Amino acid sequence: MAPVAASDWGFAQSYALDGWEVHATTRTPGDPGALGEIAGNVSIHGLEVRDQAQISALSEVFEGRGLDVLIHSAGVLRGVTRDEMRAINADAPFDVVEALMPAVLRGRDRKIVILSSQMGARNGGRTPSADYGASKCLLNDRFRDLGPHWRSDGVCAVVFHPGWVSSDMGGASAPVSVTESVSGMRQVIDGLEARSSGKFLTWKGTEHPW
């Protein structure tokens, strides 16, 4: 299968098990943790999503190559300032996508997936007040602006609410496992068509209000 780039262990493992060529990213390539234990055709690259030099270096990996599916899942919930959270959650996804867009356009599937959150949805038209929700709301707003331009280039792009997942971010008490969330999103991603582009979807494939 053609390449997929994923910054999430669950996605990387799922695609690798299906025989895809996987390019996974981590801030600590020298100590990749669970990423380093995935069997299959997996390449691990260092990437701090706020570091333009590292983003450029990653784009050079795909110089002249195609990238079928680009999945951006990097995000932060706590432990940083509001400005840092905005940079990671709302700015970085588009910096990474812009750098890798030439490779996506050379790919067969031309799919882009960005993980957002239901906490970024405007309830009753109100922008979320908490830092995390506000940053994801900004991500959604920027996606709505850029999505039509990507679609006009033949790219199918969506944002996902992955569910409340039992992970380092979601906590051990979260009701959805990594496997359930990734399996649900994989099923949706595999079936994405041009008419799906620009939507905010849940991990179960339903549309989520913005």
Backbone torsions as a table, in degrees:
resi	resn	phi	psi	omega
1	MET	NA	158.0	-178.8
2	ALA	-77.8	171.1	-171.1
3	PRO	-69.8	150.5	170.3
4	VAL	-132.9	139.0	175.3
5	ALA	-110.5	129.0	-177.9
6	ALA	-141.2	137.9	178.5
7	SER	-105.7	29.6	-176.0
8	ASP	-137.1	131.6	-177.8
9	TRP	-59.2	-43.5	-177.6
10	GLY	-61.2	-45.9	177.4
11	PHE	-64.2	-44.7	-178.4
12	ALA	-58.2	-45.6	-179.7
13	GLN	-65.9	-42.5	-178.2
14	SER	-61.1	-47.1	-179.5
15	TYR	-69.0	-38.9	179.8
16	ALA	-62.4	-40.9	179.3
17	LEU	-63.3	-26.8	178.8
18	ASP	-89.0	5.0	174.6
19	GLY	89.4	11.2	178.5
20	TRP	-76.6	155.6	167.7
21	GLU	-81.7	115.9	-173.0
22	VAL	-111.2	133.2	172.8
23	HIS	-116.6	106.6	-176.1
24	ALA	-105.6	147.3	-179.1
25	THR	-117.6	151.7	177.1
26	THR	-155.1	152.9	176.8
27	ARG	-73.1	-16.9	-176.1
28	THR	-126.9	72.6	-177.7
29	PRO	-63.5	-24.4	177.2
30	GLY	-73.5	-18.2	178.6
31	ASP	-139.8	72.4	-170.9
32	PRO	-76.3	-5.3	179.2
33	GLY	62.6	-133.1	-175.8
34	ALA	-62.7	-28.0	178.2
35	LEU	-58.7	-37.3	-177.5
36	GLY	-72.2	-10.4	-178.3
37	GLU	-99.2	-1.7	-178.4
38	ILE	-74.7	128.6	177.6
39	ALA	-83.2	146.8	177.9
40	GLY	122.8	-167.7	-177.1
41	ASN	-86.5	78.7	-174.4
42	VAL	-120.5	125.3	173.6
43	SER	-110.0	136.5	-178.0
44	ILE	-111.8	130.3	-177.4
45	HIS	-123.7	144.0	175.3
46	GLY	-77.5	132.8	178.0
47	LEU	-154.4	115.0	164.7
48	GLU	-99.0	114.1	-167.8
49	VAL	-66.9	-10.5	176.2
50	ARG	-95.6	-0.9	-175.7
51	ASP	-100.2	106.5	-176.2
52	GLN	-62.9	-33.2	179.2
53	ALA	-65.2	-40.7	179.0
54	GLN	-70.5	-35.4	175.6
55	ILE	-62.5	-43.9	179.0
56	SER	-63.2	-41.5	179.1
57	ALA	-62.2	-38.7	178.1
58	LEU	-65.1	-40.8	179.8
59	SER	-62.9	-31.0	179.7
60	GLU	-68.6	-25.0	176.8
61	VAL	-60.4	-31.6	-176.4
62	PHE	-103.7	19.1	178.0
63	GLU	-58.7	119.4	178.8
64	GLY	76.6	5.3	-178.7
65	ARG	-114.7	162.3	178.0
66	GLY	-100.3	149.8	178.1
67	LEU	-127.4	111.6	-173.4
68	ASP	-71.3	-47.7	-176.3
69	VAL	-132.1	125.4	176.4
70	LEU	-112.4	120.4	-178.9
71	ILE	-118.5	118.7	177.9
72	HIS	-108.9	111.8	-177.3
73	SER	-120.9	-0.7	-178.1
74	ALA	-63.0	134.7	179.3
75	GLY	-168.1	168.2	-178.9
76	VAL	-140.1	142.6	-177.1
77	LEU	-106.4	-31.5	-174.4
78	ARG	-154.5	172.2	173.0
79	GLY	84.7	7.1	177.7
80	VAL	-134.9	167.8	177.5
81	THR	-74.5	167.5	178.1
82	ARG	-59.7	-42.1	179.5
83	ASP	-65.0	-40.3	178.7
84	GLU	-65.9	-39.4	179.0
85	MET	-64.3	-40.8	177.4
86	ARG	-63.9	-41.8	-179.0
87	ALA	-62.4	-40.8	-177.4
88	ILE	-77.6	-46.1	-172.2
89	ASN	-84.7	-31.9	-171.8
90	ALA	-113.4	-30.5	-177.0
91	ASP	-94.5	-47.6	-173.9
92	ALA	-57.0	-41.3	-178.8
93	PRO	-54.9	-38.1	-176.8
94	PHE	-80.1	-29.0	173.3
95	ASP	-64.8	-43.6	179.9
96	VAL	-66.6	-45.8	-179.9
97	VAL	-61.3	-44.4	-179.9
98	GLU	-58.8	-42.4	-177.9
99	ALA	-68.1	-34.3	-176.3
100	LEU	-96.5	-2.6	-178.0
101	MET	-56.8	-41.3	177.6
102	PRO	-56.8	-37.8	178.4
103	ALA	-69.2	-39.3	177.1
104	VAL	-60.9	-42.1	-179.1
105	LEU	-67.2	-23.8	176.0
106	ARG	-85.3	-9.7	-177.3
107	GLY	-77.1	170.7	179.7
108	ARG	-81.8	-45.8	-174.1
109	ASP	-86.7	-32.1	178.6
110	ARG	54.2	56.3	-179.4
111	LYS	-118.6	138.0	176.2
112	ILE	-126.6	131.2	179.4
113	VAL	-126.7	129.2	176.8
114	ILE	-123.7	128.6	178.4
115	LEU	-82.8	126.4	177.3
116	SER	-115.8	-141.1	178.2
117	SER	-165.1	149.4	174.2
118	GLN	-63.8	-19.6	178.0
119	MET	-69.6	-12.4	176.6
120	GLY	-92.5	0.6	179.1
121	ALA	-78.9	146.6	177.7
122	ARG	-86.8	110.7	176.2
123	ASN	-85.8	117.8	-177.4
124	GLY	67.0	23.4	178.2
125	GLY	83.0	1.9	-177.5
126	ARG	-92.3	135.3	175.4
127	THR	-71.7	133.6	179.3
128	PRO	-55.6	141.2	-177.2
129	SER	-90.4	-29.3	179.2
130	ALA	-68.5	148.3	-174.4
131	ASP	-57.5	-44.9	-177.3
132	TYR	-64.3	-50.5	179.9
133	GLY	-60.5	-40.3	179.6
134	ALA	-63.3	-39.3	-179.8
135	SER	-68.0	-38.5	178.5
136	LYS	-72.6	-31.4	175.2
137	CYS	-64.2	-41.0	177.7
138	LEU	-65.1	-40.2	175.9
139	LEU	-57.6	-48.1	-179.7
140	ASN	-59.7	-42.9	-179.6
141	ASP	-61.7	-44.3	-179.3
142	ARG	-66.9	-36.2	178.2
143	PHE	-63.9	-41.7	179.4
144	ARG	-61.7	-33.1	179.1
145	ASP	-73.9	-41.1	-173.8
146	LEU	-89.0	-26.8	-176.9
147	GLY	-51.0	-46.6	-180.0
148	PRO	-61.0	-34.5	178.6
149	HIS	-67.9	-40.5	177.7
150	TRP	-65.1	-40.3	-179.3
151	ARG	-63.8	-37.1	179.6
152	SER	-65.2	-20.1	176.7
153	ASP	-92.1	5.1	178.1
154	GLY	88.6	17.4	-179.7
155	VAL	-101.9	134.9	174.8
156	CYS	-100.1	113.8	-176.0
157	ALA	-125.6	137.9	177.3
158	VAL	-139.0	159.9	168.7
159	VAL	-113.5	147.7	-175.3
160	PHE	-120.9	142.3	158.3
161	HIS	-95.0	112.2	-173.2
162	PRO	-79.0	-0.9	-173.5
163	GLY	93.3	171.7	174.4
164	TRP	-86.4	100.0	-167.3
165	VAL	-100.2	139.2	177.1
166	SER	-74.8	91.5	-176.4
167	SER	-145.7	-176.6	176.8
168	ASP	-57.5	-36.7	-179.0
169	MET	-80.5	-45.8	-174.8
170	GLY	-78.8	-21.8	-179.9
171	GLY	91.0	157.0	-175.3
172	ALA	-67.6	-22.5	-177.2
173	SER	-86.9	-2.2	-179.9
174	ALA	-62.0	144.1	-171.6
175	PRO	-81.6	-13.0	-175.9
176	VAL	-110.7	128.8	178.8
177	SER	-79.2	160.5	176.3
178	VAL	-58.6	-42.8	-178.9
179	THR	-62.4	-43.1	179.2
180	GLU	-63.9	-45.0	-177.7
181	SER	-64.2	-49.8	-178.5
182	VAL	-65.3	-41.4	179.2
183	SER	-60.4	-42.2	178.8
184	GLY	-65.1	-45.4	-179.8
185	MET	-67.7	-37.3	177.4
186	ARG	-59.4	-42.3	-179.8
187	GLN	-62.2	-40.2	178.5
188	VAL	-68.4	-45.7	-178.5
189	ILE	-60.2	-43.5	-178.8
190	ASP	-60.5	-30.4	-177.3
191	GLY	-99.0	6.1	-178.3
192	LEU	-61.6	137.4	175.5
193	GLU	-126.1	171.7	-177.4
194	ALA	-54.8	-36.2	-178.0
195	ARG	-69.2	-16.5	177.6
196	SER	-80.2	-18.4	-172.4
197	SER	-61.0	138.5	177.6
198	GLY	91.7	2.7	-175.8
199	LYS	-94.1	156.6	172.2
200	PHE	-105.6	112.0	-172.6
201	LEU	-117.0	155.0	171.9
202	THR	-90.8	168.4	179.4
203	TRP	-64.5	-15.0	176.9
204	LYS	-91.9	-3.3	176.4
205	GLY	95.3	-0.8	177.7
206	THR	-83.9	153.6	177.0
207	GLU	-76.6	138.6	179.7
208	HIS	-105.0	136.6	176.5
209	PRO	-63.7	146.4	-177.3
210	TRP	-83.9	NA	NA
